[in-house]
Amino acid sequence: MKESIQNYEDLLQMLDVLLQENTQFHWNDFYSDRKKKIPFFVSSPDENLVSYLEKGFFDSGHVLELGCGPGRNAIYFAEQSFTVDAIDSSQKAISWGQERASERNVQVNFIQKNIFDFNYAKESYDLIYDSGCFHHIAPHRRMNYLQLLHMALKPNGYFALTCFIEGGELGGAAITDWDVYRLRSLQGGLGFSEEKLRQIFKDFEMVEIRKMKEIEQPHHHFGVSSLWAALFRKGNS
Ligand SMILES: C[S@@+](CC[C@H](N)C(=O)[O-])C[C@H]1O[C@@H](n2cnc3c(N)ncnc32)[C@H](O)[C@@H]1O
């Protein structure tokens, strides 16, 4: 690797590598044992997602799921007749999702890639959904994340997010963005306050923000109260 910084992307890549060098964690290892007691290994969709459909915010169209994992929300969208692109960097997660989709006899376009390395068609999605990926995105990549949303969402499209509440039971490091680089770690996932989410996504209209409902499993919906469930809408230009 050349290790020289000549442009902005070189700088971001250096920060990616410095963080990666300091971690033993890999998503493929995480998914290698499907029987582990991990809350989101269940196959049911997020309760907030189901509620958005029940409230009529959206009911069909083209959806992109970022960091889809083994596909529980992507499969739910497909069952509701959405056209679904679901992207995740972990091959193990994608294979599991493909197996689940074929068992349920639904069509999901699973894509194994880093969300920042895929060529999204401009303004092609009615909805972008992220359940638990954003809090694993390092602060220096947040600008890319916002660019992705603006570029790929149609005018008036929705963006729905579930992410760690600061200091929550399942994770949600209460550290500053600068601390990530002092510690060279995201501490298992960043936590957010409502104010911080409003600030980050200030160019979007905030339609709804609340804590996810805690739902005891097994259940046909998923919910843990240590996550925010937020729904945003892009403007019409
Ligand atoms: C906490 S898991 C959530 C999985 C799934 N959304 C769910 O709720 O069942 C986070 C997922 O984000 C994926 N991920 C994290 N950073 C990513 C990136 N830069 N590009 C693609 N996937 C990413 C991980 O591989 C992991 O599957």
The ligand as an SDF file (V2000), in Angstrom:
LIG
                    3D

 27 29  0  0  0  0  0  0  0  0999 V2000
  -25.8870   -5.2290   13.7050 C   0  0  0  0  0  0  0  0  0  0  0  0
  -25.8050   -6.0140   12.1390 S   0  0  0  0  0  0  0  0  0  0  0  0
  -27.4940   -5.7920   11.6190 C   0  0  0  0  0  0  0  0  0  0  0  0
  -27.9340   -6.7660   10.5680 C   0  0  0  0  0  0  0  0  0  0  0  0
  -29.3870   -6.6010   10.0740 C   0  0  0  0  0  0  0  0  0  0  0  0
  -29.6460   -5.2610    9.6020 N   0  0  0  0  0  0  0  0  0  0  0  0
  -30.3880   -6.9570   11.1450 C   0  0  0  0  0  0  0  0  0  0  0  0
  -30.8410   -6.0390   11.8440 O   0  0  0  0  0  0  0  0  0  0  0  0
  -30.7210   -8.1380   11.2740 O   0  0  0  0  0  0  0  0  0  0  0  0
  -24.9310   -4.8460   11.1690 C   0  0  0  0  0  0  0  0  0  0  0  0
  -24.6310   -5.3170    9.7560 C   0  0  0  0  0  0  0  0  0  0  0  0
  -24.0300   -4.2520    9.0270 O   0  0  0  0  0  0  0  0  0  0  0  0
  -23.0470   -4.7950    8.1680 C   0  0  0  0  0  0  0  0  0  0  0  0
  -22.0950   -3.7150    7.8390 N   0  0  0  0  0  0  0  0  0  0  0  0
  -21.4030   -2.9280    8.7000 C   0  0  0  0  0  0  0  0  0  0  0  0
  -20.6680   -2.0230    8.0190 N   0  0  0  0  0  0  0  0  0  0  0  0
  -20.9200   -2.2440    6.7040 C   0  0  0  0  0  0  0  0  0  0  0  0
  -20.4820   -1.6310    5.4990 C   0  0  0  0  0  0  0  0  0  0  0  0
  -19.6010   -0.5990    5.4980 N   0  0  0  0  0  0  0  0  0  0  0  0
  -20.9270   -2.1100    4.3230 N   0  0  0  0  0  0  0  0  0  0  0  0
  -21.8040   -3.1520    4.2930 C   0  0  0  0  0  0  0  0  0  0  0  0
  -22.2630   -3.7710    5.4000 N   0  0  0  0  0  0  0  0  0  0  0  0
  -21.8320   -3.3130    6.5940 C   0  0  0  0  0  0  0  0  0  0  0  0
  -22.4390   -5.9510    8.9380 C   0  0  0  0  0  0  0  0  0  0  0  0
  -21.8330   -6.8980    8.1000 O   0  0  0  0  0  0  0  0  0  0  0  0
  -23.6690   -6.4880    9.6870 C   0  0  0  0  0  0  0  0  0  0  0  0
  -24.2750   -7.5360    8.9680 O   0  0  0  0  0  0  0  0  0  0  0  0
  1  2  1  0
  2  3  1  0
  2 10  1  0
  3  4  1  0
  4  5  1  0
  5  6  1  0
  5  7  1  0
  7  8  2  0
  7  9  1  0
 10 11  1  0
 11 12  1  0
 11 26  1  0
 12 13  1  0
 13 14  1  0
 13 24  1  0
 14 15  1  0
 14 23  1  0
 15 16  2  0
 16 17  1  0
 17 18  1  0
 17 23  2  0
 18 19  1  0
 18 20  2  0
 20 21  1  0
 21 22  2  0
 22 23  1  0
 24 25  1  0
 24 26  1  0
 26 27  1  0
M  CHG  2   2   1   9  -1
M  END
$$$$
